Amino acid sequence: MKKLTLLAIALILVLTVAACGSKNNNASNASNSPSKEPAASSSDASPSESTSASSEAPKEVKKIIVGTGNQFPKVAFLDESGKLTGFDVELVREIDKRLPEYEFELQVLDFTNILLSLETKKIDMAAHEFEKNPEREAKYLFNKEPYAHWKNKIVVSKNNNDPIETLDDLKGKKFYTTATSAEATILENYNKTHDNALKIVYSNGGANDIAQQISSGRVDATIAADFVLPLLDTAGKLKTVGKELSESDILFLFRKNDPEQQALADAVDKAIVELKADGTLKKLSEQWLGFDATESEK
C-alpha cells in the first residue's frame, strides 16, 4: 500500500512538470511571433498593390537654375548679412515650396547677362521683374500668369521744372538706362523713328546710382516703373513726369520651343495661381514693395 502511494505521488509530479514545460514553451513562442496587426495588414494588401509599391521608383526631382541679380533694391539684392533676398527672390522660394517635382536654385548674374545665359542654357528661368514686350516675346517664352504689373514713366530731377509730357520734350537730352532692359527698348525704339534724338547712356546694370547720376546733372533723365522709383530713390531726389510710356505685365522668362521649358512654365503658372488665391503673393508684394503691385489697374 505504501509503495502504491509513493508511485502515485511520483506519477503526479512527472505530469505536473510536463504540463509546466508545455506552458512555458507556448508562452515563449507567442512572444516571438509577429503581432496580429501587421500580419492582418500584410494579408489585406492586394497582389496588385504589393507589386505596385515594390516596383514604383521614386520620382526624380529636376533642378532648375534661376538667374537673377543682386543690385535691384527690394527686388533682388543682398541684405546687411549678405543674404540674397527681395520680392522676386522670395517669390521664387515660395514657388519652389509648391512644386516638389522641381528644386529651384538661384544664381546671381549681371542683369545684362541674364537673358544671354537663358539662351545658352546656363540657366533655366529668368527672374528680375522682366516686362513682357514684343521684342522679348519674339525671342523668349513667358509664363502666362503675371506676378506684378507696372507703368513706365519719365523720371527727372525733382528740381527740373520744365514742362515734360512725352519723350519729344526731351530731344537732345541724356537718358540713363540699363542695356537689355525694357526701358532701354523704349528709348531705342524711339530713336529708330526720331533720328537718334535721345542720347542714351548705358549703366553697368546697377540701379543704386540712378538718383546720383540724375541729381548731379551727369544725365538728364531715365525711364522707370512708377512703383520702382521709391526703391531706387530713397532720398527723394527724383520725380516722375508726363504720361505713362507703357504698362506691362511682369513675368518669368524661359526658352521658346522647348517642351521641358513649357512644362516648367505651366508648373510655375499653377504655383502663382495658388499664391494669389491664398494671399501669399499680395503679402510678399506689400512686404517688399510697400503696396500690392500684383493687381493691374487696367
The 8 nearest C-alpha neighbors of each residue, nearest first, counted from 0:
[[1, 3, 2, 4, 5, 6, 7, 8],
 [0, 2, 4, 3, 5, 6, 7, 8],
 [3, 1, 5, 0, 4, 6, 7, 8],
 [2, 4, 6, 0, 1, 5, 7, 8],
 [3, 5, 1, 7, 2, 6, 0, 8],
 [6, 4, 8, 2, 7, 3, 9, 1],
 [5, 7, 3, 9, 4, 8, 2, 10],
 [8, 6, 10, 4, 5, 9, 3, 11],
 [7, 9, 5, 11, 10, 6, 4, 12],
 [8, 10, 6, 12, 7, 11, 5, 13],
 [11, 9, 7, 13, 12, 8, 6, 14],
 [10, 12, 8, 14, 9, 13, 15, 7],
 [11, 13, 15, 9, 10, 14, 16, 8],
 [14, 12, 10, 16, 15, 11, 17, 9],
 [13, 15, 17, 11, 12, 16, 18, 10],
 [16, 14, 12, 18, 13, 17, 11, 19],
 [15, 17, 19, 13, 18, 14, 20, 12],
 [18, 16, 14, 20, 15, 19, 21, 13],
 [17, 19, 21, 15, 20, 16, 14, 22],
 [20, 18, 22, 16, 21, 17, 23, 15],
 [21, 19, 17, 23, 22, 18, 16, 24],
 [20, 22, 18, 24, 19, 23, 17, 25],
 [23, 21, 19, 25, 20, 24, 18, 26],
 [24, 22, 26, 20, 25, 21, 27, 19],
 [25, 23, 27, 21, 26, 22, 28, 20],
 [24, 26, 28, 22, 27, 23, 29, 21],
 [27, 25, 29, 23, 28, 24, 30, 22],
 [26, 28, 24, 30, 25, 29, 23, 31],
 [29, 27, 25, 31, 26, 30, 32, 24],
 [30, 28, 26, 32, 27, 31, 25, 33],
 [29, 31, 27, 28, 32, 26, 33, 34],
 [32, 30, 28, 29, 27, 33, 26, 34],
 [31, 33, 29, 30, 28, 34, 27, 35],
 [34, 32, 35, 31, 38, 37, 30, 29],
 [35, 33, 36, 37, 32, 38, 30, 31],
 [34, 36, 38, 37, 39, 33, 40, 32],
 [35, 37, 39, 38, 34, 40, 33, 41],
 [38, 36, 40, 39, 35, 41, 34, 33],
 [39, 37, 35, 41, 40, 36, 42, 34],
 [40, 38, 42, 36, 41, 37, 43, 35],
 [41, 39, 37, 43, 38, 42, 36, 44],
 [40, 42, 38, 39, 43, 44, 37, 36],
 [41, 43, 39, 44, 40, 38, 45, 37],
 [42, 44, 40, 41, 39, 45, 38, 46],
 [45, 43, 42, 41, 48, 49, 46, 40],
 [44, 46, 48, 47, 43, 49, 42, 50],
 [47, 45, 49, 48, 50, 44, 51, 43],
 [46, 48, 50, 49, 45, 51, 44, 52],
 [49, 47, 51, 45, 50, 46, 52, 44],
 [48, 50, 46, 52, 47, 51, 53, 45],
 [49, 51, 47, 53, 48, 52, 54, 46],
 [52, 50, 48, 54, 49, 53, 55, 47],
 [53, 51, 49, 50, 55, 54, 48, 47],
 [52, 54, 50, 51, 55, 49, 56, 48],
 [53, 55, 51, 52, 50, 56, 49, 57],
 [54, 56, 52, 51, 53, 57, 50, 58],
 [55, 57, 54, 58, 53, 52, 59, 51],
 [58, 56, 59, 55, 60, 54, 52, 53],
 [59, 57, 56, 60, 100, 55, 61, 99],
 [58, 60, 61, 57, 100, 101, 56, 62],
 [61, 59, 100, 101, 58, 62, 102, 99],
 [60, 62, 101, 102, 59, 100, 63, 103],
 [61, 63, 102, 101, 103, 60, 64, 104],
 [64, 62, 103, 123, 102, 104, 65, 61],
 [63, 65, 122, 104, 123, 105, 103, 66],
 [66, 64, 124, 105, 125, 106, 122, 104],
 [65, 67, 125, 106, 113, 122, 107, 126],
 [66, 68, 107, 126, 127, 108, 106, 125],
 [69, 67, 107, 108, 75, 110, 70, 109],
 [68, 70, 76, 75, 77, 71, 107, 83],
 [69, 71, 76, 205, 68, 72, 206, 75],
 [70, 72, 75, 74, 76, 206, 69, 73],
 [73, 71, 74, 76, 230, 70, 75, 231],
 [72, 74, 85, 287, 75, 86, 71, 288],
 [73, 75, 85, 86, 87, 72, 71, 76],
 [76, 74, 85, 69, 71, 68, 84, 88],
 [75, 77, 69, 70, 71, 83, 84, 72],
 [78, 76, 83, 81, 82, 69, 84, 79],
 [77, 79, 81, 82, 80, 76, 83, 84],
 [80, 78, 81, 77, 82, 83, 76, 84],
 [79, 81, 78, 82, 77, 83, 84, 76],
 [82, 80, 77, 78, 79, 83, 76, 84],
 [81, 83, 77, 78, 80, 84, 79, 76],
 [84, 82, 77, 76, 81, 78, 75, 69],
 [83, 85, 88, 76, 75, 77, 82, 89],
 [86, 84, 74, 75, 73, 88, 87, 89],
 [85, 87, 74, 89, 287, 88, 90, 73],
 [86, 88, 90, 74, 89, 85, 75, 91],
 [89, 87, 85, 91, 84, 90, 86, 75],
 [88, 90, 92, 91, 86, 87, 85, 84],
 [89, 91, 93, 87, 92, 88, 86, 94],
 [92, 90, 94, 88, 89, 93, 95, 87],
 [91, 93, 89, 95, 90, 94, 88, 96],
 [94, 92, 90, 96, 95, 91, 89, 97],
 [93, 95, 91, 97, 96, 92, 270, 90],
 [94, 96, 92, 93, 98, 97, 103, 91],
 [97, 95, 93, 94, 98, 92, 99, 102],
 [98, 96, 94, 95, 270, 99, 93, 273],
 [97, 99, 95, 100, 101, 96, 94, 270],
 [100, 98, 101, 97, 96, 102, 95, 60],
 [99, 101, 60, 98, 61, 102, 59, 58],
 [102, 100, 61, 60, 99, 98, 62, 103],
 [101, 103, 62, 63, 61, 95, 60, 104],
 [104, 102, 63, 95, 62, 64, 101, 105],
 [103, 105, 64, 65, 63, 106, 102, 62],
 [106, 104, 65, 64, 66, 103, 107, 67],
 [105, 107, 66, 65, 67, 108, 104, 64],
 [108, 106, 68, 67, 66, 69, 105, 109],
 [109, 107, 68, 67, 110, 113, 112, 66],
 [110, 108, 112, 111, 68, 204, 113, 107],
 [109, 111, 112, 113, 204, 68, 108, 67],
 [110, 112, 109, 113, 179, 178, 204, 114],
 [113, 111, 115, 109, 110, 114, 116, 108],
 [114, 112, 116, 110, 115, 111, 66, 108],
 [113, 115, 117, 116, 112, 118, 125, 111],
 [116, 114, 118, 112, 117, 113, 119, 111],
 [117, 115, 121, 119, 113, 114, 118, 122],
 [116, 118, 114, 122, 120, 115, 119, 121],
 [117, 119, 115, 116, 120, 114, 254, 121],
 [118, 120, 116, 117, 121, 115, 122, 114],
 [121, 119, 117, 122, 118, 116, 123, 254],
 [120, 122, 116, 119, 117, 123, 118, 64],
 [121, 123, 64, 117, 120, 116, 65, 124],
 [122, 124, 64, 63, 65, 117, 120, 253],
 [123, 125, 65, 253, 252, 122, 66, 64],
 [126, 124, 66, 252, 65, 251, 67, 127],
 [127, 125, 67, 251, 66, 128, 87, 124],
 [126, 128, 129, 67, 87, 125, 68, 75],
 [129, 127, 249, 126, 130, 250, 87, 74],
 [130, 128, 127, 249, 250, 131, 251, 126],
 [131, 129, 249, 247, 248, 132, 128, 181],
 [130, 132, 248, 247, 249, 129, 135, 136],
 [131, 133, 134, 135, 136, 130, 181, 247],
 [134, 132, 136, 135, 137, 131, 138, 130],
 [135, 133, 137, 136, 132, 138, 184, 131],
 [134, 136, 138, 137, 133, 132, 139, 131],
 [135, 137, 133, 139, 138, 134, 132, 140],
 [136, 138, 135, 134, 139, 133, 140, 132],
 [139, 137, 135, 136, 134, 255, 140, 254],
 [140, 138, 255, 254, 136, 135, 253, 137],
 [139, 141, 255, 253, 254, 252, 136, 142],
 [142, 140, 252, 251, 253, 143, 250, 139],
 [141, 143, 264, 251, 144, 250, 268, 140],
 [144, 142, 141, 145, 268, 250, 265, 264],
 [143, 145, 268, 142, 146, 271, 250, 272],
 [146, 144, 250, 249, 147, 248, 143, 148],
 [145, 147, 293, 249, 250, 144, 271, 148],
 [148, 146, 293, 249, 292, 145, 248, 294],
 [149, 147, 248, 249, 295, 247, 292, 293],
 [148, 150, 247, 224, 246, 151, 225, 248],
 [151, 149, 246, 224, 245, 225, 243, 247],
 [152, 150, 224, 223, 245, 244, 243, 225],
 [151, 153, 243, 222, 244, 223, 239, 224],
 [152, 154, 222, 239, 240, 221, 223, 155],
 [153, 155, 239, 221, 220, 238, 222, 240],
 [156, 154, 220, 237, 238, 219, 157, 239],
 [155, 157, 237, 158, 159, 214, 213, 236],
 [156, 158, 237, 238, 159, 236, 155, 160],
 [159, 157, 156, 160, 237, 236, 155, 214],
 [158, 160, 156, 157, 161, 155, 162, 238],
 [161, 159, 158, 162, 157, 163, 156, 155],
 [162, 160, 159, 163, 168, 158, 169, 164],
 [163, 161, 160, 164, 168, 241, 240, 159],
 [164, 162, 241, 168, 161, 165, 240, 169],
 [241, 163, 165, 242, 240, 162, 168, 166],
 [166, 164, 167, 168, 241, 163, 242, 169],
 [167, 165, 168, 169, 170, 164, 153, 163],
 [166, 168, 165, 169, 170, 164, 163, 196],
 [169, 167, 166, 163, 165, 170, 164, 162],
 [168, 170, 166, 167, 172, 171, 197, 163],
 [171, 169, 196, 197, 172, 167, 168, 166],
 [170, 172, 197, 196, 169, 198, 173, 195],
 [171, 173, 170, 169, 197, 198, 219, 174],
 [174, 172, 198, 218, 219, 199, 197, 220],
 [175, 173, 220, 199, 221, 200, 219, 198],
 [174, 176, 200, 221, 201, 199, 220, 218],
 [177, 175, 201, 183, 202, 221, 200, 174],
 [178, 176, 202, 201, 204, 180, 183, 179],
 [177, 179, 180, 201, 183, 111, 176, 202],
 [180, 178, 111, 183, 177, 181, 184, 110],
 [181, 179, 183, 182, 178, 177, 184, 176],
 [180, 182, 184, 183, 130, 185, 179, 132],
 [183, 181, 185, 184, 180, 222, 186, 176],
 [182, 184, 180, 186, 181, 185, 176, 178],
 [183, 185, 187, 181, 182, 186, 188, 180],
 [186, 184, 182, 188, 183, 187, 189, 181],
 [185, 187, 189, 183, 184, 188, 190, 182],
 [188, 186, 184, 190, 189, 185, 183, 191],
 [189, 187, 191, 185, 190, 186, 184, 192],
 [188, 190, 186, 187, 191, 192, 193, 185],
 [191, 189, 195, 193, 187, 192, 188, 194],
 [192, 190, 188, 189, 193, 194, 187, 195],
 [191, 193, 190, 189, 194, 188, 195, 196],
 [194, 192, 190, 195, 196, 191, 189, 197],
 [193, 195, 196, 190, 192, 191, 197, 189],
 [196, 194, 190, 197, 193, 191, 198, 192],
 [195, 197, 170, 194, 171, 193, 190, 198],
 [198, 196, 171, 170, 195, 172, 199, 190],
 [199, 197, 173, 172, 174, 171, 200, 196],
 [198, 200, 174, 173, 197, 175, 201, 176],
 [201, 199, 175, 174, 176, 198, 202, 173],
 [202, 200, 176, 177, 178, 175, 199, 203],
 [203, 201, 177, 204, 176, 200, 175, 205],
 [204, 202, 205, 177, 201, 178, 111, 109],
 [203, 205, 177, 202, 110, 111, 109, 206],
 [206, 204, 70, 203, 207, 202, 208, 71],
 [207, 205, 208, 71, 209, 70, 231, 204],
 [206, 208, 205, 209, 231, 70, 210, 71],
 [207, 209, 211, 210, 206, 212, 205, 231],
 [210, 208, 212, 211, 207, 206, 213, 231],
 [211, 209, 213, 212, 208, 232, 214, 236],
 [210, 212, 208, 214, 209, 213, 215, 207],
 [211, 213, 209, 217, 215, 210, 214, 218],
 [214, 212, 218, 216, 210, 215, 211, 219],
 [213, 215, 211, 216, 156, 212, 210, 236],
 [216, 214, 213, 212, 217, 211, 218, 210],
 [217, 215, 213, 218, 214, 219, 212, 211],
 [218, 216, 212, 215, 213, 219, 214, 173],
 [217, 219, 173, 213, 216, 212, 220, 174],
 [220, 218, 173, 213, 174, 172, 216, 155],
 [221, 219, 155, 174, 154, 218, 213, 175],
 [220, 222, 175, 174, 154, 153, 176, 223],
 [221, 223, 153, 152, 154, 182, 151, 220],
 [224, 222, 151, 152, 225, 228, 221, 227],
 [223, 225, 151, 150, 227, 226, 149, 152],
 [224, 226, 227, 150, 228, 151, 223, 152],
 [225, 227, 224, 228, 229, 149, 288, 230],
 [228, 226, 224, 230, 225, 229, 231, 223],
 [227, 229, 231, 230, 226, 225, 232, 223],
 [230, 228, 232, 231, 233, 227, 226, 235],
 [229, 231, 227, 228, 232, 72, 233, 73],
 [232, 230, 228, 229, 207, 233, 227, 206],
 [233, 231, 229, 234, 235, 210, 230, 228],
 [232, 234, 235, 229, 230, 231, 236, 228],
 [235, 233, 232, 236, 210, 237, 229, 231],
 [236, 234, 232, 233, 237, 229, 238, 157],
 [237, 235, 157, 234, 156, 232, 214, 210],
 [236, 238, 156, 157, 235, 155, 154, 210],
 [239, 237, 157, 154, 155, 156, 240, 236],
 [240, 238, 154, 153, 152, 155, 241, 237],
 [241, 239, 153, 154, 163, 238, 164, 152],
 [164, 242, 240, 163, 165, 243, 153, 152],
 [241, 243, 164, 244, 165, 152, 240, 153],
 [242, 244, 152, 245, 151, 150, 241, 246],
 [245, 243, 151, 152, 242, 246, 150, 153],
 [246, 244, 151, 243, 150, 247, 152, 149],
 [247, 245, 150, 149, 151, 244, 248, 243],
 [246, 248, 149, 130, 148, 131, 249, 150],
 [247, 249, 148, 145, 130, 131, 147, 250],
 [248, 250, 130, 147, 145, 129, 148, 128],
 [251, 249, 145, 129, 146, 142, 141, 248],
 [252, 250, 126, 125, 141, 142, 129, 124],
 [251, 253, 141, 125, 140, 124, 139, 250],
 [252, 254, 140, 124, 139, 260, 141, 255],
 [255, 253, 139, 140, 260, 257, 118, 256],
 [254, 256, 140, 139, 257, 253, 138, 260],
 [257, 255, 258, 254, 261, 260, 140, 139],
 [256, 258, 260, 255, 259, 261, 254, 262],
 [259, 257, 261, 260, 262, 256, 255, 263],
 [260, 258, 262, 261, 257, 263, 264, 256],
 [259, 261, 263, 257, 262, 258, 264, 253],
 [262, 260, 258, 264, 263, 259, 265, 257],
 [263, 261, 259, 265, 260, 264, 258, 266],
 [262, 264, 260, 266, 261, 265, 267, 259],
 [263, 265, 261, 267, 142, 266, 262, 260],
 [266, 264, 268, 262, 263, 267, 261, 269],
 [267, 265, 263, 269, 268, 264, 262, 270],
 [266, 268, 264, 270, 269, 265, 263, 271],
 [269, 267, 265, 271, 266, 270, 144, 264],
 [270, 268, 266, 272, 267, 271, 265, 273],
 [269, 271, 267, 273, 268, 272, 94, 97],
 [272, 270, 274, 268, 273, 269, 275, 267],
 [271, 273, 275, 269, 270, 274, 276, 268],
 [274, 272, 276, 270, 271, 275, 277, 269],
 [275, 273, 271, 279, 280, 272, 277, 276],
 [274, 276, 272, 278, 280, 273, 277, 271],
 [277, 275, 273, 274, 278, 272, 279, 280],
 [276, 278, 274, 275, 279, 273, 280, 272],
 [277, 279, 275, 281, 276, 280, 274, 282],
 [280, 278, 274, 282, 281, 277, 283, 275],
 [279, 281, 283, 274, 275, 282, 278, 284],
 [282, 280, 284, 278, 283, 279, 291, 285],
 [281, 283, 279, 285, 280, 284, 286, 278],
 [284, 282, 286, 280, 281, 285, 287, 279],
 [285, 283, 281, 288, 291, 287, 286, 282],
 [286, 284, 290, 289, 282, 291, 288, 283],
 [285, 287, 283, 284, 289, 282, 288, 290],
 [286, 288, 284, 86, 73, 285, 289, 283],
 [289, 287, 284, 285, 290, 286, 73, 86],
 [288, 290, 285, 287, 286, 284, 291, 292],
 [291, 289, 285, 288, 292, 284, 286, 287],
 [290, 292, 285, 284, 293, 281, 294, 289],
 [293, 291, 147, 294, 148, 290, 284, 149],
 [292, 294, 147, 291, 146, 148, 281, 295],
 [295, 293, 292, 296, 148, 291, 147, 146],
 [296, 294, 297, 148, 293, 292, 147, 149],
 [295, 297, 294, 148, 149, 246, 292, 293],
 [296, 295, 246, 294, 148, 247, 149, 150]]
